[in-house]
Amino acid sequence: MKKIDDLLWYFKLNDIADIDKVKITGPPTRLNPNPTAQGAGNPLVFRAYTFIPKKLDRARKHPLLVYVHEGIWRTRERRRSCLA
C-alpha cells in the first residue's frame, strides 16, 4: 500500500515538483536506558520525501522547509477511519 501512496505523490505533483525519497542516517541515541536491549546502539534512521519546485532558481539559496509527520502507520489509521 505504501508503494501506491508513493506513486500517487509522483503523479499528483510531477508537473510542479521534482520528488525523491531519501534516507538520512544519524548516530545512535546518546542516552539509552537499556544498552543491552535488542536494537540498542543501532543508528537513528529518518526516511523522508523531498519536493523541489521545478521553477525554483537553483543558482540561489533557498530555505528548507521540514514538515514532521507521524509516518505511514498514522496514514493507515486515517485510511481505515475514512473507510469505516
Secondary structure, DSSP 8 states (H G I E B T S, - for coil): -HHHHHHHHHHHHTTTEEEEEEEEEE---S--S-TTSTTTT--EEEEEEEEEETT--TTS-----------HHHHHHHHHHHH-
